[in-house]
Amino acid sequence: MPARRKYSKLFKACIKCKYLVPLDTPRCPVCGSENFTENWSGIVIVVDMEKSDIAKMLDIKVPGRYAIRLGT
């Protein structure tokens, strides 16, 4: 099974900040939003925002898993 299908069945993405949370999470721990989608693709995992050029490009301030693209 491709990795993206495995992850997409375990997580949903916050529509506001793209943070990935378990399906049973009611509120995003990063931005506080309650709006999520299960239609997302791509994943980036940020461990150290200070050293990560990707985190700077995506304006990520909190370490964790983020979706790259949200579906409509």
N, CA, C and O atoms as a GROMACS GRO file, in nm:
protein
  288
    1MET      N    1   0.084  -0.118   0.000
    1MET     CA    2   0.000   0.000   0.000
    1MET      C    3   0.089   0.124   0.000
    1MET      O    4   0.183   0.132   0.080
    2PRO      N    5   0.063   0.221  -0.086
    2PRO     CA    6   0.143   0.343  -0.088
    2PRO      C    7   0.135   0.417   0.045
    2PRO      O    8   0.032   0.413   0.113
    3ALA      N    9   0.242   0.483   0.081
    3ALA     CA   10   0.248   0.554   0.210
    3ALA      C   11   0.140   0.659   0.221
    3ALA      O   12   0.082   0.676   0.329
    4ARG      N   13   0.110   0.731   0.114
    4ARG     CA   14   0.012   0.838   0.125
    4ARG      C   15  -0.126   0.786   0.160
    4ARG      O   16  -0.200   0.852   0.233
    5ARG      N   17  -0.162   0.669   0.112
    5ARG     CA   18  -0.292   0.612   0.148
    5ARG      C   19  -0.292   0.571   0.294
    5ARG      O   20  -0.393   0.585   0.364
    6LYS      N   21  -0.181   0.520   0.340
    6LYS     CA   22  -0.170   0.480   0.480
    6LYS      C   23  -0.189   0.602   0.570
    6LYS      O   24  -0.266   0.596   0.665
    7TYR      N   25  -0.120   0.710   0.541
    7TYR     CA   26  -0.130   0.831   0.622
    7TYR      C   27  -0.267   0.897   0.608
    7TYR      O   28  -0.322   0.945   0.707
    8SER      N   29  -0.324   0.899   0.488
    8SER     CA   30  -0.451   0.967   0.469
    8SER      C   31  -0.564   0.900   0.545
    8SER      O   32  -0.665   0.963   0.575
    9LYS      N   33  -0.549   0.771   0.577
    9LYS     CA   34  -0.651   0.702   0.655
    9LYS      C   35  -0.634   0.728   0.805
    9LYS      O   36  -0.726   0.701   0.883
   10LEU      N   37  -0.520   0.779   0.846
   10LEU     CA   38  -0.492   0.802   0.987
   10LEU      C   39  -0.510   0.948   1.029
   10LEU      O   40  -0.535   0.976   1.146
   11PHE      N   41  -0.498   1.040   0.934
   11PHE     CA   42  -0.497   1.182   0.966
   11PHE      C   43  -0.596   1.262   0.882
   11PHE      O   44  -0.636   1.223   0.772
   12LYS      N   45  -0.634   1.376   0.938
   12LYS     CA   46  -0.708   1.477   0.863
   12LYS      C   47  -0.627   1.606   0.872
   12LYS      O   48  -0.548   1.623   0.965
   13ALA      N   49  -0.646   1.695   0.776
   13ALA     CA   50  -0.567   1.818   0.769
   13ALA      C   51  -0.651   1.939   0.806
   13ALA      O   52  -0.766   1.952   0.764
   14CYS      N   53  -0.593   2.025   0.886
   14CYS     CA   54  -0.657   2.152   0.920
   14CYS      C   55  -0.664   2.236   0.793
   14CYS      O   56  -0.563   2.252   0.724
   15ILE      N   57  -0.779   2.290   0.763
   15ILE     CA   58  -0.795   2.369   0.641
   15ILE      C   59  -0.720   2.502   0.652
   15ILE      O   60  -0.675   2.556   0.551
   16LYS      N   61  -0.707   2.555   0.771
   16LYS     CA   62  -0.641   2.685   0.790
   16LYS      C   63  -0.489   2.677   0.782
   16LYS      O   64  -0.426   2.757   0.713
   17CYS      N   65  -0.428   2.579   0.855
   17CYS     CA   66  -0.281   2.576   0.862
   17CYS      C   67  -0.219   2.448   0.804
   17CYS      O   68  -0.097   2.437   0.799
   18LYS      N   69  -0.300   2.351   0.761
   18LYS     CA   70  -0.257   2.226   0.700
   18LYS      C   71  -0.191   2.128   0.797
   18LYS      O   72  -0.131   2.029   0.754
   19TYR      N   73  -0.200   2.154   0.924
   19TYR     CA   74  -0.144   2.063   1.025
   19TYR      C   75  -0.223   1.933   1.022
   19TYR      O   76  -0.345   1.935   1.014
   20LEU      N   77  -0.153   1.820   1.028
   20LEU     CA   78  -0.219   1.690   1.027
   20LEU      C   79  -0.242   1.641   1.168
   20LEU      O   80  -0.152   1.639   1.252
   21VAL      N   81  -0.366   1.602   1.194
   21VAL     CA   82  -0.405   1.553   1.326
   21VAL      C   83  -0.477   1.420   1.312
   21VAL      O   84  -0.529   1.390   1.204
   22PRO      N   85  -0.482   1.339   1.418
   22PRO     CA   86  -0.560   1.215   1.412
   22PRO      C   87  -0.708   1.246   1.383
   22PRO      O   88  -0.757   1.354   1.414
   23LEU      N   89  -0.776   1.150   1.324
   23LEU     CA   90  -0.914   1.170   1.281
   23LEU      C   91  -1.008   1.210   1.394
   23LEU      O   92  -1.108   1.278   1.370
   24ASP      N   93  -0.980   1.169   1.516
   24ASP     CA   94  -1.070   1.198   1.627
   24ASP      C   95  -1.041   1.331   1.699
   24ASP      O   96  -1.102   1.359   1.802
   25THR      N   97  -0.950   1.411   1.646
   25THR     CA   98  -0.914   1.540   1.708
   25THR      C   99  -1.018   1.645   1.672
   25THR      O  100  -1.043   1.667   1.554
   26PRO      N  101  -1.080   1.711   1.771
   26PRO     CA  102  -1.186   1.808   1.741
   26PRO      C  103  -1.135   1.948   1.705
   26PRO      O  104  -1.204   2.022   1.634
   27ARG      N  105  -1.014   1.984   1.752
   27ARG     CA  106  -0.963   2.120   1.730
   27ARG      C  107  -0.815   2.113   1.698
   27ARG      O  108  -0.740   2.036   1.758
   28CYS      N  109  -0.772   2.196   1.603
   28CYS     CA  110  -0.631   2.199   1.563
   28CYS      C  111  -0.546   2.254   1.678
   28CYS      O  112  -0.576   2.362   1.729
   29PRO      N  113  -0.442   2.182   1.720
   29PRO     CA  114  -0.357   2.230   1.829
   29PRO      C  115  -0.266   2.347   1.788
   29PRO      O  116  -0.209   2.414   1.874
   30VAL      N  117  -0.253   2.371   1.659
   30VAL     CA  118  -0.166   2.479   1.612
   30VAL      C  119  -0.241   2.612   1.603
   30VAL      O  120  -0.197   2.713   1.657
   31CYS      N  121  -0.356   2.611   1.534
   31CYS     CA  122  -0.428   2.737   1.509
   31CYS      C  123  -0.565   2.745   1.576
   31CYS      O  124  -0.627   2.852   1.577
   32GLY      N  125  -0.613   2.634   1.633
   32GLY     CA  126  -0.740   2.636   1.702
   32GLY      C  127  -0.862   2.616   1.614
   32GLY      O  128  -0.975   2.617   1.664
   33SER      N  129  -0.842   2.599   1.486
   33SER     CA  130  -0.955   2.581   1.393
   33SER      C  131  -1.026   2.449   1.418
   33SER      O  132  -0.966   2.353   1.466
   34GLU      N  133  -1.154   2.445   1.384
   34GLU     CA  134  -1.232   2.322   1.391
   34GLU      C  135  -1.269   2.272   1.252
   34GLU      O  136  -1.350   2.179   1.239
   35ASN      N  137  -1.211   2.332   1.149
   35ASN     CA  138  -1.239   2.295   1.010
   35ASN      C  139  -1.128   2.207   0.955
   35ASN      O  140  -1.012   2.249   0.946
   36PHE      N  141  -1.165   2.084   0.918
   36PHE     CA  142  -1.069   1.986   0.869
   36PHE      C  143  -1.116   1.925   0.739
   36PHE      O  144  -1.234   1.932   0.704
   37THR      N  145  -1.022   1.864   0.667
   37THR     CA  146  -1.055   1.786   0.549
   37THR      C  147  -0.976   1.655   0.554
   37THR      O  148  -0.863   1.650   0.602
   38GLU      N  149  -1.038   1.552   0.503
   38GLU     CA  150  -0.968   1.424   0.490
   38GLU      C  151  -0.915   1.408   0.348
   38GLU      O  152  -0.855   1.305   0.315
   39ASN      N  153  -0.936   1.508   0.265
   39ASN     CA  154  -0.892   1.507   0.127
   39ASN      C  155  -0.765   1.592   0.115
   39ASN      O  156  -0.772   1.711   0.088
   40TRP      N  157  -0.651   1.529   0.137
   40TRP     CA  158  -0.523   1.597   0.130
   40TRP      C  159  -0.420   1.504   0.068
   40TRP      O  160  -0.440   1.383   0.061
   41SER      N  161  -0.309   1.562   0.023
   41SER     CA  162  -0.202   1.481  -0.035
   41SER      C  163  -0.067   1.543  -0.002
   41SER      O  164  -0.055   1.663   0.020
   42GLY      N  165   0.033   1.458   0.001
   42GLY     CA  166   0.169   1.502   0.032
   42GLY      C  167   0.186   1.531   0.179
   42GLY      O  168   0.094   1.578   0.246
   43ILE      N  169   0.302   1.502   0.229
   43ILE     CA  170   0.328   1.525   0.371
   43ILE      C  171   0.470   1.578   0.389
   43ILE      O  172   0.564   1.531   0.325
   44VAL      N  173   0.483   1.676   0.477
   44VAL     CA  174   0.615   1.725   0.516
   44VAL      C  175   0.618   1.720   0.669
   44VAL      O  176   0.524   1.761   0.736
   45ILE      N  177   0.728   1.668   0.721
   45ILE     CA  178   0.744   1.659   0.866
   45ILE      C  179   0.856   1.754   0.905
   45ILE      O  180   0.969   1.741   0.859
   46VAL      N  181   0.823   1.849   0.991
   46VAL     CA  182   0.919   1.950   1.035
   46VAL      C  183   0.958   1.920   1.179
   46VAL      O  184   0.873   1.906   1.266
   47VAL      N  185   1.088   1.911   1.201
   47VAL     CA  186   1.140   1.884   1.335
   47VAL      C  187   1.201   2.010   1.395
   47VAL      O  188   1.178   2.041   1.512
   48ASP      N  189   1.279   2.082   1.316
   48ASP     CA  190   1.348   2.202   1.364
   48ASP      C  191   1.320   2.317   1.268
   48ASP      O  192   1.379   2.324   1.160
   49MET      N  193   1.232   2.407   1.306
   49MET     CA  194   1.194   2.518   1.218
   49MET      C  195   1.310   2.613   1.190
   49MET      O  196   1.319   2.672   1.082
   50GLU      N  197   1.399   2.628   1.287
   50GLU     CA  198   1.512   2.719   1.270
   50GLU      C  199   1.606   2.676   1.158
   50GLU      O  200   1.661   2.761   1.086
   51LYS      N  201   1.625   2.545   1.141
   51LYS     CA  202   1.718   2.494   1.041
   51LYS      C  203   1.651   2.452   0.912
   51LYS      O  204   1.720   2.420   0.815
   52SER      N  205   1.519   2.451   0.908
   52SER     CA  206   1.447   2.400   0.792
   52SER      C  207   1.411   2.510   0.693
   52SER      O  208   1.333   2.600   0.724
   53ASP      N  209   1.467   2.501   0.573
   53ASP     CA  210   1.431   2.595   0.467
   53ASP      C  211   1.287   2.573   0.422
   53ASP      O  212   1.218   2.668   0.387
   54ILE      N  213   1.242   2.449   0.423
   54ILE     CA  214   1.104   2.417   0.386
   54ILE      C  215   1.007   2.482   0.484
   54ILE      O  216   0.907   2.540   0.444
   55ALA      N  217   1.036   2.472   0.613
   55ALA     CA  218   0.950   2.534   0.715
   55ALA      C  219   0.942   2.685   0.694
   55ALA      O  220   0.836   2.744   0.710
   56LYS      N  221   1.053   2.746   0.659
   56LYS     CA  222   1.054   2.890   0.634
   56LYS      C  223   0.971   2.924   0.511
   56LYS      O  224   0.895   3.020   0.511
   57MET      N  225   0.985   2.844   0.405
   57MET     CA  226   0.908   2.868   0.282
   57MET      C  227   0.758   2.855   0.307
   57MET      O  228   0.679   2.933   0.254
   58LEU      N  229   0.720   2.757   0.389
   58LEU     CA  230   0.578   2.730   0.416
   58LEU      C  231   0.527   2.807   0.538
   58LEU      O  232   0.411   2.792   0.576
   59ASP      N  233   0.612   2.888   0.598
   59ASP     CA  234   0.578   2.968   0.716
   59ASP      C  235   0.528   2.881   0.831
   59ASP      O  236   0.429   2.913   0.896
   60ILE      N  237   0.598   2.771   0.856
   60ILE     CA  238   0.563   2.678   0.963
   60ILE      C  239   0.636   2.720   1.090
   60ILE      O  240   0.758   2.735   1.089
   61LYS      N  241   0.561   2.739   1.198
   61LYS     CA  242   0.617   2.785   1.324
   61LYS      C  243   0.618   2.676   1.432
   61LYS      O  244   0.686   2.692   1.534
   62VAL      N  245   0.544   2.567   1.411
   62VAL     CA  246   0.531   2.461   1.510
   62VAL      C  247   0.576   2.329   1.446
   62VAL      O  248   0.533   2.298   1.335
   63PRO      N  249   0.661   2.252   1.514
   63PRO     CA  250   0.703   2.125   1.457
   63PRO      C  251   0.586   2.028   1.445
   63PRO      O  252   0.490   2.034   1.523
   64GLY      N  253   0.594   1.939   1.346
   64GLY     CA  254   0.491   1.838   1.329
   64GLY      C  255   0.472   1.798   1.184
   64GLY      O  256   0.556   1.829   1.099
   65ARG      N  257   0.359   1.729   1.156
   65ARG     CA  258   0.325   1.684   1.021
   65ARG      C  259   0.232   1.783   0.956
   65ARG      O  260   0.137   1.831   1.018
   66TYR      N  261   0.258   1.816   0.829
   66TYR     CA  262   0.175   1.908   0.754
   66TYR      C  263   0.143   1.851   0.617
   66TYR      O  264   0.226   1.785   0.554
   67ALA      N  265   0.022   1.876   0.571
   67ALA     CA  266  -0.018   1.837   0.436
   67ALA      C  267   0.043   1.937   0.338
   67ALA      O  268   0.055   2.056   0.370
   68ILE      N  269   0.080   1.890   0.220
   68ILE     CA  270   0.133   1.979   0.119
   68ILE      C  271   0.019   2.040   0.037
   68ILE      O  272   0.022   2.158   0.003
   69ARG      N  273  -0.081   1.959   0.006
   69ARG     CA  274  -0.192   2.006  -0.076
   69ARG      C  275  -0.324   1.959  -0.014
   69ARG      O  276  -0.338   1.844   0.028
   70LEU      N  277  -0.420   2.050  -0.010
   70LEU     CA  278  -0.554   2.015   0.037
   70LEU      C  279  -0.645   2.001  -0.084
   70LEU      O  280  -0.637   2.078  -0.179
   71GLY      N  281  -0.732   1.900  -0.079
   71GLY     CA  282  -0.830   1.880  -0.186
   71GLY      C  283  -0.949   1.972  -0.167
   71GLY      O  284  -0.966   2.036  -0.063
   72THR      N  285  -1.031   1.976  -0.269
   72THR     CA  286  -1.151   2.061  -0.260
   72THR      C  287  -1.272   1.982  -0.222
   72THR      O  288  -1.381   2.039  -0.210
   0.00000   0.00000   0.00000
